[in-house]
Amino acid sequence: MNCGALLTAAALRREALVLAFFATVTGHAVAGDLLEMLKPDRVFAQAGTGESTHMFVAGLRYDWGWRRPLGNGVLTGYWEGSFGRWNSDLPNGTNASAWVTQLGVTPVLRWNASRAPDAWFVEGGIGANVLLPVYRSSDKQFSTAFNFGDHIAAGRALDAEGRHELSLRVQHFSNGGIKHPNPGENFLQLRYSWRWGN
């Protein structure tokens, strides 16, 4: 093997190491940016009851980057991702129950009564949900797995910094008339949320 071939092989290895180093550094930076982007602003847990169904839901909230003065308060918004479980009695008259899994995404508008972090708020949203298997109870049967979920809520922060919130919500699920039957289901819910991180 001659000297020129050794130098060329060494140069190629050095360039490969430099490229691998930069790929690793930028890969970690991209992965770090992605993790930071996916970090929620708040997490929540809620429980609710319907006419013949109980639900338990957990989820993530991603605040929108804008605030608009409105009256004496502030209008804001956020995206919500939710995972829930519904439990209802089966229609066959036995004491058996059925569990339904709910996955949802909802844009929400919120009006805070003042600019203080511990102000009262009202909010509303309409989102898309998938219920698997298709929901049925002792007195209702949905015809589609896809359903809209719309809600209104009122609540307040539990501390001066706004880290913890409690809200009372009314939520309605139905397919919006896409297919029949479409009996819908209504829930009264209590939600607790807390700021993620600091």
SULGIDA-V112479 format. One line per field, one symbol per residue. ss: DSSP state (H for helix, E for strand, C for the rest). phi: phi as a letter, one per 40 degrees, with the letter a starting at -180 (. if undefined). A space follows every 10 residues. Layout:
BEGIN
ss=???
phi=???
END
This chain:
BEGIN
ss=CCHHHHHHHH HHHHHHHHHH HHHHHHHHHH HHHHHHHHCC CEEEEEEEEC CCEEEEEEEE EEECCCCEEE CCEEEEEEEE EEEEEEEEEC CCCCCCEEEE EEEEEEEEEE EECCCCCCCE EEEEEEEEEE EECCCECCCC ECCCCEEEEE EEEEEEECCC CCCEEEEEEE EEEECCCCCC CCCCEEEEEE EEEEECCC
phi=.ccccccccc cccccccccc cccccccccc cccccccccc cababababb caabbbbbab bbcccbabca gcbbcbaacb bbbbbbbacc ccgcccbbbb cbbabacbbb bccacccbcc abaaabbbbb bbcdcabcbb acbbccacbb ababaaccac cgcbbbabbb bbbacggdab cbcgabbbbb bbbaccgc
END
